[in-house]
């Protein structure tokens, strides 16, 4: 079997037309956790969960116990559901023991393997992908976040204004599990209301880590090399991934390019914030930074970030050096004459 998309998987779950083996993996922990609950909810309200639902952690459970659970007949149900978390922790020997179950699935059991990280070069993982309905949950793209925020709000029976959604996205980024966590806080904060406004997000959402992100990207945007290096160290100390740092800065530079374009079109204030899809709270900061750069300089900065991203993926052991070089190349002395900036930059290309 090949990879299927998440929508196909959701349709199977909703229709009850389940397959015998699933493999759900990827870096988006929120969707993995939500999918685990979907399998558990198959027995919700029936009183049969204790008899027909069982979960294991690979590496902790004995493979023979897992096989015995899979081969056990269901009680007053058409099937049993067996969820196996962190499947990447199985050894090759354990995968060999599971191979008969994968090659000839038990018709009365639905087995769902979950993995947060996978190495598709490993024989066991390749076997699982080949024998299962495999679904990869990737982190959403920036332009998908408004829809995801609206979706998560609905799961809490809430609605959220566009401005509040933009601010939440700006503060939390594309981390759905963090969006979900903040949504729980917002629900408690606005009760008994059910509509989230801009002021609610500004009051509730935790900013400690996000402020470090803003401090770093703003320092680069303001061309302040020393401060950018200082905040880069703080970000890495907080556990922010090196590739994540590049992605955060790339998003910031793209926003500066959009703001620059809007300014050239004569937009300002709320209309400019709407074009860039950022909160009006932050638009003045983006405008002041965009004024320091020519469009060509920002495009060249994007090239530096792209080169750094490739370098990190090919040589991760030198990650701190690559990031320091990225800041050194990004923060350069800007000429005060915008017209001259454009000419100088063109000659560098």
C-alpha positions in Angstrom: 0.0 0.0 0.0 1.1 3.6 -0.5 0.8 6.7 1.5 -2.8 8.1 1.7 -3.7 11.7 2.6 -5.2 12.6 5.9 -8.6 13.4 4.5 -8.9 9.9 3.2 -8.0 8.6 6.6 -10.6 10.8 8.3 -13.3 9.6 5.8 -12.5 6.0 6.7 -12.8 6.8 10.4 -16.1 8.6 10.0 -17.6 6.0 7.7 -16.5 3.1 9.9 -14.8 1.4 6.9 -11.6 0.7 8.7 -8.5 -1.0 7.3 -6.7 -3.7 9.4 -3.4 -1.8 9.7 -2.6 1.9 9.9 0.7 3.7 10.2 0.4 7.4 11.3 3.7 9.3 11.6 5.1 12.8 11.3 6.3 15.8 13.1 2.9 17.3 13.8 2.2 16.0 17.4 -1.2 17.6 17.6 -2.6 15.6 14.7 -1.0 12.4 16.0 -2.5 12.9 19.4 -5.9 13.8 17.9 -5.8 10.6 15.7 -5.1 8.5 18.8 -8.2 9.9 20.4 -10.2 9.1 17.2 -9.4 5.4 17.5 -10.3 5.4 21.2 -13.5 7.2 20.5 -14.7 4.4 18.3 -16.0 2.7 21.5 -17.2 5.9 23.2 -20.5 5.4 25.0 -20.7 1.7 24.3 -19.1 0.5 27.5 -16.9 -1.9 25.5 -13.7 0.1 25.5 -12.1 -1.9 28.3 -12.6 -5.1 26.3 -11.8 -3.9 22.8 -9.3 -1.1 23.1 -5.6 -1.5 24.2 -2.6 0.6 23.8 1.2 -0.1 24.0 4.4 1.8 23.8 7.1 0.2 21.5 10.2 -0.5 23.5 8.3 -1.0 26.7 5.8 -3.7 25.7 6.7 -7.3 24.9 6.1 -8.0 21.2 4.5 -11.3 22.1 2.0 -9.5 24.3 1.2 -7.2 21.4 0.6 -10.1 19.1 -1.6 -11.8 21.6 -3.7 -8.7 22.0 -4.0 -8.4 18.2 -5.1 -12.0 17.9 -7.7 -11.8 20.7 -11.3 -11.9 19.5 -13.4 -8.8 20.1 -16.3 -8.8 22.6 -19.7 -7.8 21.3 -18.0 -5.8 18.6 -16.9 -6.3 15.0 -13.3 -5.6 15.8 -10.7 -4.7 18.5 -8.4 -1.6 18.2 -4.8 -1.9 19.2 -2.8 1.3 19.3 1.0 1.1 19.3 2.8 4.4 20.1 6.4 5.4 19.3 6.8 2.5 16.8 10.2 3.9 15.7 11.6 2.3 18.9 11.0 -1.3 17.8 14.2 -3.1 17.0 14.7 -5.0 13.7 14.3 -8.2 15.6 10.9 -7.0 17.0 9.8 -5.9 13.5 10.6 -9.4 12.3 8.4 -10.8 15.0 5.6 -8.5 13.9 6.0 -9.3 10.1 3.4 -12.1 10.1 0.8 -9.8 11.6 1.5 -7.2 8.9 1.7 -9.6 6.0 -1.6 -11.4 7.0 -3.6 -9.0 9.2 -6.1 -10.3 11.7 -9.5 -9.6 10.2 -11.1 -8.8 13.7 -8.5 -6.3 14.7 -7.5 -2.8 13.7 -3.9 -2.1 14.5 -2.6 1.5 14.5 1.1 2.2 14.7 2.1 5.7 15.7 5.6 7.3 15.3 6.8 10.8 15.9 10.0 10.4 13.9 10.8 7.8 11.3 13.8 6.7 9.3 12.4 5.4 6.0 15.6 3.6 5.3 15.0 1.1 8.0 13.7 -2.3 6.9 10.9 -2.4 9.6 9.6 1.1 8.7 9.6 0.3 5.0 7.7 -2.9 5.7 5.1 -1.1 7.8 4.6 1.6 5.1 4.2 -1.2 2.5 1.7 -3.2 4.4 -0.4 -0.4 6.0 -2.6 2.6 5.3 0.2 5.1 5.9 -0.5 8.7 6.7 2.2 11.4 7.2 1.3 14.4 9.3 3.5 17.3 8.3 3.5 20.7 10.0 1.1 23.0 8.3 2.2 25.8 6.0 1.9 29.4 7.0 -1.1 30.0 4.7 -2.9 27.1 6.2 -2.8 28.4 9.7 -6.0 30.6 9.7 -8.0 27.6 8.8 -6.4 25.4 11.4 -6.9 28.1 14.1 -10.6 28.3 13.1 -10.9 24.5 13.2 -9.3 24.2 16.7 -11.5 27.0 18.0 -14.6 25.0 16.8 -13.4 21.9 18.7 -13.9 24.0 21.8 -17.2 25.4 20.6 -15.6 28.8 20.1 -15.3 31.3 17.3 -12.4 33.7 16.8 -12.2 37.0 14.9 -9.7 37.3 12.0 -7.6 39.9 13.9 -7.5 37.6 17.0 -6.5 34.7 14.8 -3.7 36.7 13.1 -2.3 37.7 16.5 -2.5 34.1 17.8 -0.7 32.9 14.7 2.0 35.6 15.1 2.6 34.7 18.7 2.5 30.9 18.5 3.5 30.2 14.9 2.6 26.9 13.2 2.7 24.7 16.3 -0.8 23.3 16.4 -0.3 21.7 19.8 0.6 25.1 21.2 -2.4 26.6 19.5 -4.6 24.0 21.1 -3.1 24.7 24.5 -3.6 28.4 24.2 -7.2 27.8 23.0 -7.9 26.0 26.2 -6.7 29.0 28.2 -8.8 31.3 26.0 -11.9 29.3 26.6 -11.6 29.6 30.3 -10.7 33.3 30.1 -13.7 34.4 28.0 -16.3 32.2 29.6 -19.3 32.5 29.4 -18.6 34.2 26.1 -17.7 32.0 23.1 -16.2 34.5 20.7 -12.4 35.3 21.0 -11.5 38.9 20.3 -8.1 40.5 19.7 -7.8 41.8 23.3 -8.4 38.3 24.6 -5.4 36.9 22.7 -3.3 39.8 23.7 -4.2 39.2 27.4 -3.9 35.5 27.6 -1.3 34.0 25.2 2.0 33.2 26.9 4.8 35.2 25.3 8.1 34.2 26.9 9.4 32.0 24.1 7.6 34.0 21.4 9.1 37.3 22.6 12.6 35.7 22.2 11.6 34.9 18.6 10.4 38.4 18.0 13.5 39.8 19.7 15.8 37.8 17.3 13.9 38.5 14.1 13.4 42.2 15.0 17.2 42.5 15.7 18.0 41.1 12.2 15.3 43.3 10.7 16.8 46.3 12.5 20.2 45.2 11.2 21.6 45.0 14.7 24.2 42.2 14.5 25.3 42.2 18.2 21.8 42.0 19.6 20.8 39.4 16.9 23.7 37.1 18.0 22.7 37.5 21.6 19.1 36.5 21.0 20.2 33.7 18.7 22.0 32.1 21.7 18.9 32.6 23.9 16.7 30.9 21.3 19.0 27.9 21.0 19.2 27.6 24.8 15.4 27.4 24.9 15.5 24.4 22.7 14.5 26.0 19.4 15.8 23.9 16.5 18.5 25.4 14.2 16.4 24.7 11.1 13.4 26.3 13.0 15.4 29.5 13.6 16.1 29.8 9.8 12.4 29.2 9.1 11.3 31.8 11.7 13.7 34.4 10.2 12.6 33.5 6.6 9.0 34.1 7.6 9.9 37.5 9.0 11.8 38.5 5.9 8.9 37.4 3.7 6.6 39.7 5.8 9.1 42.6 5.4 9.0 42.0 1.6 5.2 42.1 1.6 5.2 45.2 3.8 7.7 46.8 1.5 5.5 46.1 -1.5 2.4 47.4 0.3 4.2 50.6 1.3 5.3 51.2 -2.4 1.6 50.8 -3.3 0.7 53.6 -0.8 -0.9 51.3 1.8 -0.6 51.9 5.5 -2.2 51.1 8.9 -4.9 48.5 9.0 -4.8 47.9 5.2 -1.1 47.2 5.2 -1.6 44.9 8.2 -4.3 43.1 6.3 -2.1 42.6 3.3 0.7 41.2 5.4 -1.7 39.2 7.5 -0.2 40.4 10.8 -1.8 42.1 13.8 -2.2 45.9 13.6 -0.3 45.8 17.0 2.9 44.9 15.1 2.6 46.7 11.8 4.5 49.8 12.9 7.5 47.7 13.8 7.4 45.9 10.4 7.2 49.3 8.6 10.2 50.7 10.5 12.2 47.7 9.7 11.2 47.5 6.0 12.3 51.1 5.6 15.9 50.0 6.4 16.0 47.6 3.5 15.6 47.8 -0.3 13.5 45.0 -1.9 16.6 43.6 -3.5 18.5 43.4 -0.2 15.6 41.5 1.3 15.7 39.1 -1.7 19.4 38.6 -1.2 18.8 37.9 2.5 16.3 35.2 1.5 19.1 33.6 -0.6 21.4 33.6 2.5 18.7 31.9 4.5 18.1 29.3 1.8 21.9 28.5 1.7 22.0 28.2 5.5 19.0 25.8 5.4 20.8 23.6 2.9 24.0 23.7 4.9 22.3 22.8 8.2 20.6 19.8 6.5 23.9 18.6 4.9 26.2 19.3 7.9 24.2 19.5 11.1 27.3 19.1 13.3 28.4 22.6 12.4 24.9 24.1 13.0 26.0 26.9 15.4 28.7 28.1 13.0 26.2 28.1 10.1 23.7 30.2 12.1 26.4 32.7 13.3 27.5 33.1 9.7 23.9 33.6 8.7 23.6 36.5 11.1 26.9 38.0 10.1 25.9 37.9 6.4 22.4 39.2 7.1 23.3 42.1 9.3 25.4 44.4 7.2 25.9 48.2 7.1 23.1 49.7 5.2 23.6 52.9 3.2 21.2 55.7 4.3 20.3 56.5 0.6 17.6 54.0 -0.5 18.2 54.7 -4.1 21.9 54.0 -3.7 21.1 50.8 -1.8 19.2 49.5 -4.9 22.1 50.3 -7.2 24.7 48.8 -4.9 22.7 45.7 -4.4 22.1 45.2 -8.1 25.8 45.3 -8.7 26.3 42.5 -6.2 23.9 40.1 -8.0 
